[in-house]
Amino acid sequence: MKSGINIKIIAEALSISISTVSRALQNNPKIGLKTRELVIQKAKELQYVPNPASMFLKGKKMFVIGILVPALEEEYFCKVIDAVEDFFERLGYQVFVFQTRDDMNRQDKALELMLKYRVDGLLVSLAANTNNYVNFKKVEDFGIPVVFFDRVPRSYQAHRIKCDIQKGAVDVISYLKSLNCRKIALINGPSNLDASDERLNGYLLGLQENGIRSSPKFIKSCDLKKVSVMSAMETLLDQDEVPDAVFSFNDYVALYAMLVCKKRGIRPNDEIKFVSFGNLQITSLMNNPPLASVEQFPNKTGIEAARLLLDIIDEKIGIDDYREKVIETKLVVH
């Protein structure tokens, strides 16, 4: 059940009338400044959040789902959103989509808005610079379930839908070995993301299983934005030992890295092989796409995340009975 904190509880805690609390929260000048300050302070202590729909929706669903994604320009997230919308709209829900632009501050503001309007549940793929989960805990404390997908928390208990990234990474290394690549670099995402950890672990395991030596100089991290990716690729090319293959966090990272090669007169996939995650449709329109990409099945991810969230909303699964589902990946050679 959602939090029962309301203006009546605040009024009882302060031994004043409900109407006084209501007016004080609206900063009505008819209420003395001292009383207004006491009411606001008590509301903060009790973690009260105003609900504009409470008068006519007491005890009922809002039939609204929120979904937070890092970037709407990324094809993967658009496909997830399509699947989520199709799933929930058939059940009479509306889906509100928020773009965090890989910024935790924007993510926190979206969470505040979702809390204010008491959505029935949230689906979230984390912003790249997320380093704490306080506001997610606050949302759950108010009885609003959160299901993370793709970019899931590393050290925070939560409902998760994610891909078998580590296996996908091992498959990438095996494929590159079949192309006689021995100096394989990794351009990974931010170190705070669980998805980056799994790519790194799969990369190292793949090297070990294929008898290829690993070297810290071939492992670079970026914030997934163009400038950062290109800087990482520049660093790889400026080394005494240049990689003969690059395994990138996703297709976008591969494309940005390939731009650096082209500027330097290096032919991507000839002198340096590129393989990535995502298997974006846009790569099929390119003259020189990554040689292969790990398919993460965004439609299936969206449906599984939506199903899990609905089960929690309908109280078939406890909000803190945390579940995780891992979706298989597939290496697609172009």
C-alpha positions in Angstrom: 0.0 0.0 0.0 1.1 3.6 -0.6 2.2 5.8 2.2 -0.7 7.0 4.4 0.9 10.3 5.3 -1.7 13.1 4.7 -2.6 16.5 6.0 -4.8 14.9 8.7 -1.8 13.2 10.2 0.2 16.4 10.1 -2.7 18.2 11.8 -2.9 15.6 14.6 0.9 15.7 15.1 0.7 19.5 15.6 -2.7 19.6 17.4 -4.1 22.0 14.9 -7.0 21.8 12.4 -6.8 20.1 9.0 -7.8 23.4 7.3 -4.9 25.2 8.9 -2.5 22.6 7.7 -3.9 22.8 4.2 -3.7 26.6 4.1 -0.2 26.6 5.6 1.1 24.2 2.9 -0.3 26.5 0.3 1.6 29.4 2.0 -1.7 31.2 2.7 -0.9 34.6 4.4 -3.9 34.2 6.6 -1.9 31.6 8.5 0.8 33.0 10.7 4.4 32.7 9.6 5.4 30.6 12.7 2.6 28.2 12.1 3.4 27.9 8.4 7.0 27.1 9.2 6.0 24.5 11.8 3.6 22.8 9.3 6.2 22.7 6.5 8.9 21.3 8.9 6.5 18.6 10.1 5.5 17.7 6.6 9.2 17.3 5.7 9.8 15.1 8.8 6.9 12.9 7.9 8.0 12.8 4.2 4.6 14.1 3.1 4.2 14.6 -0.7 1.1 16.4 -1.9 -1.2 14.4 -4.2 -3.3 16.7 -6.4 -5.5 13.7 -7.4 -6.2 12.5 -3.9 -9.7 13.9 -3.6 -11.1 11.7 -6.3 -8.6 8.8 -6.4 -8.4 7.7 -2.8 -7.4 4.1 -2.7 -7.5 3.8 -6.5 -4.8 3.4 -9.1 -3.7 6.4 -11.2 -3.2 4.0 -14.2 0.0 5.8 -15.0 3.4 4.3 -15.5 6.7 6.3 -15.6 9.7 5.2 -17.6 13.1 6.9 -17.3 15.7 6.3 -20.0 19.2 7.9 -20.5 18.6 9.0 -24.1 15.6 8.9 -26.5 18.0 9.1 -29.5 19.2 5.6 -28.7 17.4 3.0 -30.8 17.6 0.4 -28.0 15.6 2.6 -25.5 13.0 3.5 -28.2 12.3 -0.2 -28.8 11.9 -0.8 -25.0 9.5 2.1 -24.7 7.5 0.8 -27.7 7.1 -2.6 -26.0 6.2 -1.1 -22.6 3.6 1.2 -24.2 2.0 -1.6 -26.1 1.9 -3.7 -23.0 0.4 -1.2 -20.6 -1.9 0.7 -23.0 -3.9 -2.5 -23.6 -4.6 -2.5 -19.9 -5.8 1.1 -19.8 -2.5 2.7 -18.5 -0.8 5.8 -19.8 3.0 5.8 -20.0 5.0 8.9 -19.2 8.5 8.9 -20.7 11.4 11.0 -19.2 14.8 11.4 -20.7 17.6 11.9 -18.2 20.3 12.7 -20.8 22.6 10.5 -18.7 22.5 13.0 -15.8 21.7 12.0 -12.3 20.3 15.4 -11.4 17.8 15.2 -14.2 17.0 11.7 -13.1 16.3 12.9 -9.5 14.0 15.7 -10.7 12.0 13.1 -12.7 11.7 10.9 -9.6 10.4 13.9 -7.6 7.8 14.5 -10.3 6.8 10.9 -10.4 6.5 10.9 -6.6 4.4 14.0 -6.6 1.8 12.6 -9.0 1.9 9.2 -7.4 2.4 7.1 -10.5 1.6 3.4 -10.1 5.1 2.2 -10.9 8.4 3.1 -12.5 10.7 1.5 -15.1 14.2 2.9 -15.0 17.4 2.5 -16.9 20.0 4.4 -14.9 21.8 7.6 -16.0 25.5 7.0 -16.6 26.7 9.1 -13.7 24.3 7.6 -11.0 26.3 7.1 -7.8 23.5 6.8 -5.2 20.0 5.5 -4.9 18.5 7.5 -2.1 15.7 8.9 -4.2 14.8 5.5 -5.5 14.5 4.3 -1.9 12.3 7.3 -1.2 10.0 6.3 -4.1 9.7 2.7 -2.9 9.0 3.9 0.7 5.9 5.6 -0.6 4.8 2.2 -2.1 5.7 3.0 -5.7 7.5 0.0 -7.2 10.6 0.4 -9.3 11.9 -2.1 -11.9 15.3 -1.4 -13.3 16.2 -2.6 -16.8 19.4 -2.8 -18.9 21.4 -0.3 -16.8 20.6 -1.7 -13.4 22.1 -0.9 -9.9 25.3 -2.6 -8.8 25.0 -2.5 -5.0 21.4 -1.7 -4.3 18.6 -4.2 -3.8 16.1 -3.9 -6.5 13.9 -5.6 -9.1 16.1 -6.1 -12.3 15.7 -7.1 -15.9 19.0 -7.4 -17.6 20.8 -9.2 -20.4 23.5 -11.9 -20.1 26.2 -9.3 -20.9 29.1 -11.3 -19.6 28.3 -14.2 -22.0 27.8 -11.8 -24.9 31.3 -10.3 -24.1 32.9 -13.8 -24.1 31.3 -14.5 -27.5 32.7 -11.3 -28.8 36.3 -12.2 -27.8 35.9 -15.7 -29.3 34.7 -14.2 -32.6 37.6 -11.7 -32.7 40.1 -14.6 -32.1 38.6 -16.4 -35.1 39.6 -13.3 -37.1 43.2 -13.7 -35.8 43.0 -10.7 -33.5 45.4 -10.8 -30.5 45.5 -7.2 -29.3 41.9 -6.6 -28.4 41.0 -3.3 -26.7 37.8 -2.5 -24.7 36.2 0.9 -24.7 33.8 0.5 -21.7 31.2 2.6 -20.1 31.4 4.4 -16.7 32.8 2.2 -13.9 29.8 2.9 -11.6 27.5 1.0 -14.0 26.8 -2.7 -13.4 26.6 -3.1 -17.2 30.2 -1.9 -17.4 31.4 -4.3 -14.8 29.8 -7.2 -16.7 31.3 -6.2 -20.0 34.7 -6.0 -18.3 34.4 -9.3 -16.6 33.2 -11.0 -19.9 36.1 -9.3 -21.8 38.7 -10.6 -19.3 37.1 -14.1 -19.1 37.0 -14.2 -22.9 40.7 -13.3 -23.2 41.6 -16.0 -20.7 39.5 -18.7 -22.3 41.0 -17.9 -25.7 44.6 -17.7 -24.5 45.0 -14.0 -25.2 46.9 -11.8 -22.8 45.2 -8.9 -21.1 46.8 -5.5 -20.6 45.5 -2.5 -18.7 46.6 -0.2 -21.5 44.0 -1.8 -23.8 41.1 -1.1 -21.3 39.6 2.4 -21.5 36.5 3.9 -19.9 34.2 6.7 -21.2 31.0 8.5 -20.2 29.3 7.2 -23.4 29.3 10.6 -24.9 30.9 11.4 -28.3 33.8 13.5 -27.0 34.7 11.1 -24.2 34.6 8.1 -26.6 36.7 9.8 -29.2 39.3 10.8 -26.5 39.5 7.1 -25.4 40.1 6.0 -29.0 42.7 8.7 -29.5 44.5 7.4 -26.5 44.5 3.8 -27.9 45.9 5.0 -31.2 48.6 7.1 -29.5 50.1 4.1 -27.7 53.3 2.4 -28.8 51.2 -0.8 -29.2 48.0 -0.2 -31.2 45.1 -2.7 -30.9 44.1 -4.8 -33.9 40.5 -4.9 -32.6 38.2 -2.8 -30.4 35.3 -4.1 -28.4 33.0 -1.2 -27.5 30.2 -0.7 -24.9 27.6 -0.3 -27.6 27.1 0.5 -31.3 27.2 4.2 -30.7 30.5 4.0 -29.0 31.8 1.9 -31.9 30.7 4.5 -34.4 32.3 7.4 -32.5 35.5 5.4 -32.2 35.5 4.6 -35.9 35.3 8.3 -36.7 38.7 8.8 -35.0 40.1 6.1 -37.2 38.8 7.6 -40.4 40.2 11.0 -39.4 43.6 9.4 -39.1 43.4 7.5 -42.3 42.9 4.1 -40.6 40.3 1.9 -42.3 37.9 0.5 -39.7 37.4 -3.2 -39.9 40.5 -3.6 -42.1 43.4 -2.4 -40.0 41.3 -2.4 -36.7 38.3 -4.6 -36.3 35.2 -3.3 -34.4 32.6 -5.3 -32.5 30.0 -4.0 -30.1 26.7 -4.4 -28.2 23.3 -3.3 -29.5 22.9 -4.6 -33.1 21.2 -1.3 -34.1 19.2 -1.3 -37.3 20.9 1.9 -38.3 24.2 0.0 -38.7 22.6 -1.9 -41.6 22.5 1.4 -43.6 26.2 2.1 -43.2 28.9 1.2 -45.7 31.2 0.1 -42.9 29.3 -1.0 -39.8 30.8 -2.9 -36.9 31.7 -6.4 -38.0 29.4 -7.9 -35.4 27.2 -6.8 -32.5 25.6 -8.5 -29.5 21.8 -8.5 -29.8 20.2 -7.5 -26.5 16.5 -8.0 -27.5 15.0 -4.7 -26.3 11.4 -5.7 -27.1 11.7 -8.7 -24.8 13.4 -6.6 -22.2 10.6 -4.1 -22.3 7.9 -6.8 -22.0 9.6 -8.6 -19.2 10.1 -5.4 -17.2 6.5 -4.4 -17.8 5.2 -7.8 -16.6 7.2 -7.7 -13.5 6.1 -4.2 -12.7 2.4 -5.1 -13.2 2.8 -8.1 -10.9 4.1 -5.8 -8.2 1.4 -3.2 -8.7 -1.2 -5.9 -8.5 0.5 -7.2 -5.3 1.2 -10.6 -6.8 4.9 -9.9 -5.9 5.9 -7.9 -2.8 7.5 -4.5 -3.5 10.6 -5.7 -1.6 10.5 -9.3 -2.7 13.2 -8.4 -5.2 13.4 -10.4 -8.4 15.9 -10.6 -11.3 15.5 -11.9 -14.8 18.4 -12.4 -17.2 17.7 -12.4 -20.9 20.0 -14.3 -23.2 22.1 -12.4 -25.8 23.1 -13.4 -29.3 26.2 -12.4 -31.3 25.1 -11.2 -34.7 27.7 -11.2 -37.5 27.0 -8.6 -40.1 
